[in-house]
Each structure stands twice: as structure tokens, then as C-alpha cells.
Amino acid sequence: MNNENTQTVLIVGSTGYIGRAVVAEAVNQGYDVIAVTRSPAKEGEFAGAEVLVGDVSSPASIATMFPRKVDVVISCLATRSGLPKDFDDIDYIATLNVLNAAQEHGAEKFILLSAICVRKPDLPLQLAKLKMEDALMRSGIDYTIVRPTAYFWVFDTQTEMIMKGRPGYVVGSGEQAVHNPIAREDLAEFMVSSITNTERKDRVFVLGGPEVPDNIVSYRDALNMVFESLGKEPNIKSVPVWVLNTLINITWFIGLFSRKIGMFSAFLKVTRYYLVNDMRAPGYGSRTLKEHIMDTTRKIDT
Ligand SMILES: NC(=O)c1ccc[n+]([C@@H]2O[C@H](COP(=O)([O-])OP(=O)(O)OC[C@H]3O[C@@H](n4cnc5c(N)ncnc54)[C@H](OP(=O)(O)O)[C@@H]3O)[C@@H](O)[C@H]2O)c1
């Protein structure tokens, strides 16, 4: 632990996949950490941090999130539903309300988790994030914006299915896009160390994992890694692109009447986006997807 970091860091989106790693890293770097959660934390969750229950979708609740001087705010907020309106409500409006409150309460820095895909905006998710990035850049507070590429968990569901003896699935060739995914621990380390790194002030960073063969993968490469780590012959089935497109259209229509199906349709759209757009990014950190897959298969094994 680094005991020189005396600043208070408030983290919204603490309960998310990345948020949890950011809270742990900020505690590890010795900061005084306030983790904001929507519901009370379980015993032992967020060890070393103060947990503050609040709801970023309520401005009144945001006003209670600054019980004492906060120096830095880190936002790992993201809507969980995937519906267009929710992106605007959380990734833009709620995050902006947190930024405004941070400035009113004298915070000096705001670190925003964004996404690599805003470089080529097409989906409501990206438009909402771009609006938030723009508002932050104009706000006058010191900022760092981080736009990560794919996370390791994206490959976990298929890894678990293959472990159960099922085939792996790709859409089309499975080689339309190449990624260098980033481990959440490496991403968290980058975000938290941006608090004191003056070279990262008022800058936007596109960030991927290490640029080494074990981490530069198409979707098909990733599935091959899973089979290899299990010592099995690859068994990969291809779903034609038109099937995915038809499914998106059908679920989009039904989604007009059903929130659940609408969420599924939005998820399929994001999946298609990531399948056809390259997500290579400047490399950071040391953890590779291959190590992650090997760890996962070992864990499931035992
Ligand atoms: N998946 C990828 O490969 C990838 C790649 C690059 C960038 N990204 C971006 O990375 C970001 C963070 O991802 P993640 O996986 O860490 O997100 P996540 O696990 O879905 O976490 C989202 C966080 O936001 C909070 N939140 C959501 N809706 C809320 C609401 N209505 N009110 C209050 N809090 C709310 C959640 O709180 P609760 O726990 O209470 O719901 C949670 O803490 C996303 O913006 C995503 O677009 C993802």
C-alpha cells in the first residue's frame, strides 16, 4: 500500500465489473476511498473503503454523496439495461449530475470511464458517452477520460459453455475484428494512477491490453485458446451473419412492447458492433487474455 496518497476519492459505479476493481486499486494505492453503491454492501465487500449508499439517478441523493471534502471523483457508471433512454439517463445525465455536484463541492479532478467504440459512434451507448465526454472537457475541472477496448469477461460465457462440452460459436468467420482486450486490474491501475500522473491531465486515452500474440485476438482465436487450454480439439460452429441480423430485427420489433426483449435486442446490436469493428488499442498492463482463459478453465476444473 502507498501511504503517500492522502486524497479522498469518491467512486460511482463501484458495484460494476470495472468499478469493483477500481475501488480495490484505489484502496491499494492508499487513498481514502468512498464507494457509492445503490444498496448496502455485504460484510467484507469493498474492504478498506467507506461505503455510501446513494442513487445517482436522483439529484437529491447525489447531493448527499459529498459528506466531506472529496478531491477526486471516478465514474465507472454504465447502464445495465442497454436501452437507448437508459444510456442517456445514466451514461450522460446521471454522470453529468455527479460531475456538477463534484464541482460544487470543490473536487479537483474527474476521471471518466468511457469506451473505445465512441471513436466510431453508431449506437445510443456511444452517443450518450460522447455527450458526457464533451461536457467533462468543457467543465473546467481537471479530467482524464479512459476509453478501454473489450474486457476479458466478454469471452467467459463461451469458455464456461465449452468447459461443459458444448461447441464454441462465432458469427460468420469470427475473424472480422481483432481486439487486444484489457484486464480489469490493469485498467483500474491506469485509472487510479491517473490521479497523480500529470501527463494524463486533460487527456483522452484509448487503452487496450498488452500488444503480444497471447492478447491480440479475433473472436475465433479466443475460442481456439479455450480449446487449447483444455487440451481439446477445436469445435467451433459458425452462425451466418444474416441469422444474427434477422434476430436483431425481430427482437427490436418485439422489444417495442417488451422491455426484456428490447434489452436482449440492444445486447445483440452491441455484440454485432464489436464483431465487425476492430478494437485494437495502444497496449497497457501485463495481463493477457490467454492467461485469463487458462485461469478460468483451471478454476472451473477444480
Ligand atoms: N464490455 C466491454 O467489453 C466494454 C469495453 C469497453 C468499454 N466498456 C464500457 O465500460 C463501462 C463499464 O462497464 P462495466 O462492465 O464495469 O459496467 P457494469 O458492470 O454494468 O457496472 C455498471 C455500474 O453502474 C451502476 N448503475 C447502472 N445503472 C444504474 C442506475 N440506474 N443507478 C445507479 N447506478 C447504476 C451499476 O450499479 P448496480 O450494481 O447497482 O446496478 C454498476 O455499479 C460501460 O460504460 C461500458 O460501455 C465495456
The ligand as a Tripos MOL2 file, in Angstrom:
@<TRIPOS>MOLECULE
LIG
   48    52     1     0     0
SMALL
NO_CHARGES

@<TRIPOS>ATOM
      1 N1        -17.9110   -4.8520  -22.0770 N.am      1 LIG1
      2 C1        -16.8340   -4.4170  -22.6770 C.2       1 LIG1
      3 O1        -16.0440   -5.1670  -23.2610 O.2       1 LIG1
      4 C2        -16.5340   -2.9290  -22.6590 C.ar      1 LIG1
      5 C3        -15.4530   -2.4620  -23.3790 C.ar      1 LIG1
      6 C4        -15.1240   -1.1140  -23.3250 C.ar      1 LIG1
      7 C5        -15.8780   -0.2540  -22.5440 C.ar      1 LIG1
      8 N2        -16.9520   -0.7250  -21.8800 N.ar      1 LIG1
      9 C6        -17.6760    0.2540  -21.0540 C.3       1 LIG1
     10 O2        -17.2450    0.1430  -19.6990 O.3       1 LIG1
     11 C7        -18.2390    0.6950  -18.8730 C.3       1 LIG1
     12 C8        -18.3500   -0.0120  -17.5110 C.3       1 LIG1
     13 O3        -18.5650   -1.3580  -17.7240 O.3       1 LIG1
     14 P1        -18.8190   -2.3790  -16.5610 P.3       1 LIG1
     15 O4        -18.7920   -3.7180  -17.2420 O.co2     1 LIG1
     16 O5        -17.9590   -2.1550  -15.3700 O.co2     1 LIG1
     17 O6        -20.3270   -1.9700  -16.1570 O.3       1 LIG1
     18 P2        -21.3170   -2.7370  -15.1810 P.3       1 LIG1
     19 O7        -20.6610   -3.9340  -14.5900 O.co2     1 LIG1
     20 O8        -22.5980   -2.9120  -15.8860 O.co2     1 LIG1
     21 O9        -21.4990   -1.6770  -13.9660 O.3       1 LIG1
     22 C9        -22.3060   -0.5420  -14.0940 C.3       1 LIG1
     23 C10       -22.3020    0.2620  -12.8160 C.3       1 LIG1
     24 O10       -23.2090    1.3760  -12.9680 O.3       1 LIG1
     25 C11       -24.2060    1.2930  -11.9410 C.3       1 LIG1
     26 N3        -25.5540    1.6630  -12.4310 N.ar      1 LIG1
     27 C12       -26.1640    1.1770  -13.5360 C.ar      1 LIG1
     28 N4        -27.4100    1.6720  -13.6480 N.ar      1 LIG1
     29 C13       -27.5750    2.4760  -12.5730 C.ar      1 LIG1
     30 C14       -28.6500    3.2710  -12.1050 C.ar      1 LIG1
     31 N5        -29.8300    3.3250  -12.7470 N.pl3     1 LIG1
     32 N6        -28.4790    3.9760  -10.9830 N.ar      1 LIG1
     33 C15       -27.3130    3.8960  -10.3080 C.ar      1 LIG1
     34 N7        -26.2420    3.1540  -10.6890 N.ar      1 LIG1
     35 C16       -26.3850    2.4650  -11.8060 C.ar      1 LIG1
     36 C17       -24.2620   -0.1680  -11.5190 C.3       1 LIG1
     37 O11       -24.8160   -0.2440  -10.2320 O.3       1 LIG1
     38 P3        -25.6580   -1.5460   -9.7610 P.3       1 LIG1
     39 O12       -24.6210   -2.6100   -9.4500 O.co2     1 LIG1
     40 O13       -26.3860   -1.0970   -8.5580 O.co2     1 LIG1
     41 O14       -26.5410   -1.9470  -10.9160 O.co2     1 LIG1
     42 C18       -22.7750   -0.5310  -11.5890 C.3       1 LIG1
     43 O15       -22.1000   -0.0780  -10.4490 O.3       1 LIG1
     44 C19       -19.5030    0.7010  -19.6950 C.3       1 LIG1
     45 O16       -19.7920    2.0450  -19.9820 O.3       1 LIG1
     46 C20       -19.1550    0.0110  -20.9900 C.3       1 LIG1
     47 O17       -19.7800    0.6200  -22.0900 O.3       1 LIG1
     48 C21       -17.2950   -2.0410  -21.9060 C.ar      1 LIG1
@<TRIPOS>BOND
     1     1     2 1
     2     2     3 2
     3     2     4 1
     4     4     5 ar
     5     4    48 ar
     6     5     6 ar
     7     6     7 ar
     8     7     8 ar
     9     8     9 1
    10     8    48 ar
    11     9    10 1
    12     9    46 1
    13    10    11 1
    14    11    12 1
    15    11    44 1
    16    12    13 1
    17    13    14 1
    18    14    15 2
    19    14    16 1
    20    14    17 1
    21    17    18 1
    22    18    19 2
    23    18    20 1
    24    18    21 1
    25    21    22 1
    26    22    23 1
    27    23    24 1
    28    23    42 1
    29    24    25 1
    30    25    26 1
    31    25    36 1
    32    26    27 ar
    33    26    35 ar
    34    27    28 ar
    35    28    29 ar
    36    29    30 ar
    37    29    35 ar
    38    30    31 1
    39    30    32 ar
    40    32    33 ar
    41    33    34 ar
    42    34    35 ar
    43    36    37 1
    44    36    42 1
    45    37    38 1
    46    38    39 2
    47    38    40 1
    48    38    41 1
    49    42    43 1
    50    44    45 1
    51    44    46 1
    52    46    47 1
@<TRIPOS>SUBSTRUCTURE
     1 LIG1         1 GROUP 0 **** ****
